[in-house]
Amino acid sequence: MSNEIRRPVLVPHARYRWDKLREQHQIVFPEGILVLNEPGAAIVRLCDGRSTQELLAALAEQFPDGNLGEDVCAFLERLARKGLLRDAADS
């Protein structure tokens, strides 16, 4: 990843949730809501401070038919550019 986030976590002002009413996975933050698809939600739920490699290994278990590496890294980079992810090592 170009942003060098090696252990991604959501920033303190953002949180993941399942909206029962709308039946949507979401990241909620002061400026708005980002709706996630199933793979995006699976990725965000794993952003708990584990390394990117550990995250990819866990996703490979959940989605054994896919080669997710580049897509996952691109998704994490987009979240970082939006200011929704930080590196847990920077705490």
C-alpha positions in Angstrom: 0.0 0.0 0.0 1.4 3.4 -0.9 0.1 5.1 2.3 2.2 2.6 4.4 -0.7 1.6 6.6 0.6 -1.7 7.8 -1.9 -2.3 10.6 -5.1 -0.6 9.5 -7.7 0.5 12.0 -10.7 2.9 11.7 -9.9 6.3 13.0 -11.5 7.2 16.4 -14.3 9.3 14.9 -15.4 6.5 12.5 -17.2 3.3 13.3 -18.5 0.3 11.5 -22.1 -0.7 12.0 -24.9 -2.8 10.5 -28.0 -0.7 9.9 -30.9 -3.0 10.5 -33.5 -0.6 9.1 -31.7 -0.2 5.7 -30.0 -3.6 5.8 -26.7 -2.0 5.0 -23.1 -2.3 6.2 -21.9 1.2 7.0 -19.0 3.3 8.2 -20.4 6.2 10.2 -18.3 9.3 10.7 -19.2 13.0 11.5 -19.2 14.0 7.9 -21.5 11.3 6.7 -22.0 7.6 6.1 -20.2 5.3 3.7 -22.3 2.3 2.6 -20.3 -0.9 2.2 -20.9 -4.0 0.1 -20.3 -7.5 1.7 -16.6 -7.7 0.7 -16.0 -4.2 1.9 -17.7 -4.9 5.2 -15.6 -8.1 5.6 -12.4 -6.0 5.1 -13.4 -3.3 7.5 -14.4 -5.8 10.3 -10.8 -7.1 10.0 -9.2 -3.7 10.4 -8.5 -4.2 14.1 -4.8 -3.6 14.2 -3.7 -6.9 12.6 -1.1 -6.6 9.8 -2.2 -6.2 6.2 -0.8 -9.7 5.5 -2.8 -11.1 8.4 -5.9 -9.4 7.1 -5.3 -10.8 3.6 -4.9 -14.3 5.1 -8.1 -14.0 7.0 -10.0 -12.9 3.9 -8.5 -15.7 1.9 -10.2 -18.1 4.4 -13.5 -16.3 4.0 -13.3 -16.0 0.2 -11.2 -19.0 -1.0 -12.1 -18.6 -4.7 -10.7 -15.0 -5.0 -7.3 -13.4 -5.5 -8.1 -10.4 -3.4 -4.7 -8.9 -2.7 -4.7 -5.9 -5.1 -8.4 -5.2 -4.7 -8.1 -5.2 -0.9 -5.0 -2.9 -0.9 -6.8 -0.5 -3.3 -9.9 -0.5 -1.0 -7.7 0.2 2.1 -5.9 3.0 0.3 -9.3 4.6 -0.7 -10.4 4.5 3.0 -7.1 6.0 4.1 -7.4 8.8 1.5 -10.9 9.5 2.9 -9.4 9.9 6.3 -11.2 6.8 7.7 -8.2 4.5 8.4 -5.0 5.0 10.3 -2.1 2.8 11.2 -2.5 1.2 14.6 1.3 1.5 15.1 0.9 5.3 15.1 -1.1 5.2 18.4 
